[in-house]
Amino acid sequence: MTTTVTKDDIRRFRANLQGELDGIAVYRAMSEAEKNPPLKVLYGRLADNEVKHAAVWEQKLRDAGVDMASPEPVETALAHFEQLVAELDRLL
């Protein structure tokens, strides 16, 4: 049974991929900034998991015939990171 991929599916796949790429950027930045070695390792592992998740969405897009130009994680990742920093400031 063949499933037809719609334009809405492709939009969703792209949004999901972008979320994973943003997560990679945020977790890598957190890992690089972290002074506590166990947390540094944890953030690195979280980034590695996001890489695996991104590969799933990239493959779904390729399978749907989408030309894969790398999305830019910077703007959305910075927004997520700023939210995280604000939350940490609130908690500390």
For each residue, the residues with C-beta under 8 A, 3 or more apart:
1:
2:
3:
4:
5: 9 10 63 64
6: 9 10
7: 10 11
8: 11 12
9: 5 6 12 13 64
10: 5 6 7 13 14 61 64 66
11: 7 8 14 15
12: 8 9 15 16
13: 9 10 16 17 57 60 61 64 66
14: 10 11 17 18 57 61 66 71
15: 11 12 18 19
16: 12 13 19 20 57
17: 13 14 20 21 54 57 58 61 71
18: 14 15 21 22 71 73 76
19: 15 16 22 23 76
20: 16 17 23 24 50 51 53 54 57
21: 17 18 24 25 50 54 71 73 77
22: 18 19 25 26 73 76 77 80
23: 19 20 26 27 46 47 50 53 77 80
24: 20 21 27 28 47 50 51 54 73
25: 21 22 28 29 73 74 77 81
26: 22 23 29 30 77 80 81 84
27: 23 24 30 31 43 44 46 47 50
28: 24 25 31 32 43 44 47
29: 25 26 32 33 77 81
30: 26 27 33 34 43 84
31: 27 28 34 40 41 43 44 47
32: 28 29
33: 29 30
34: 30 31 39 40 43
35: 40
36: 39 40
37: 40 41
38: 41 42
39: 34 36 42 43
40: 31 34 35 36 37 43 44
41: 31 37 38 44 45
42: 38 39 45 46
43: 27 28 30 31 34 39 40 46 47
44: 27 28 31 40 41 47 48
45: 41 42 48 49
46: 23 27 42 43 49 50
47: 23 24 27 28 31 43 44 50 51
48: 44 45 51 52
49: 45 46 52 53
50: 20 21 23 24 27 46 47 53 54
51: 20 24 47 48 54 55
52: 48 49 55 56
53: 20 23 49 50 56 57
54: 17 20 21 24 50 51 57 58
55: 51 52 58 59
56: 52 53 59 60
57: 13 14 16 17 20 53 54 60 61
58: 17 54 55 61 62 68
59: 55 56 62 63
60: 13 56 57 63 64
61: 10 13 14 17 57 58 64 66 68
62: 58 59 65 66 68
63: 5 59 60
64: 5 9 10 13 60 61
65: 62
66: 10 13 14 61 62
67:
68: 58 61 62
69:
70:
71: 14 17 18 21
72: 75
73: 18 21 22 24 25 76 77
74: 25 77 78
75: 72 78 79
76: 18 19 22 73 79 80
77: 21 22 23 25 26 29 73 74 80 81
78: 74 75 81 82
79: 75 76 82 83
80: 22 23 26 76 77 83 84
81: 25 26 29 77 78 84 85
82: 78 79 85 86
83: 79 80 86 87
84: 26 30 80 81 87 88
85: 81 82 88 89
86: 82 83 89 90
87: 83 84 90 91
88: 84 85 91 92
89: 85 86 92
90: 86 87
91: 87 88
92: 88 89
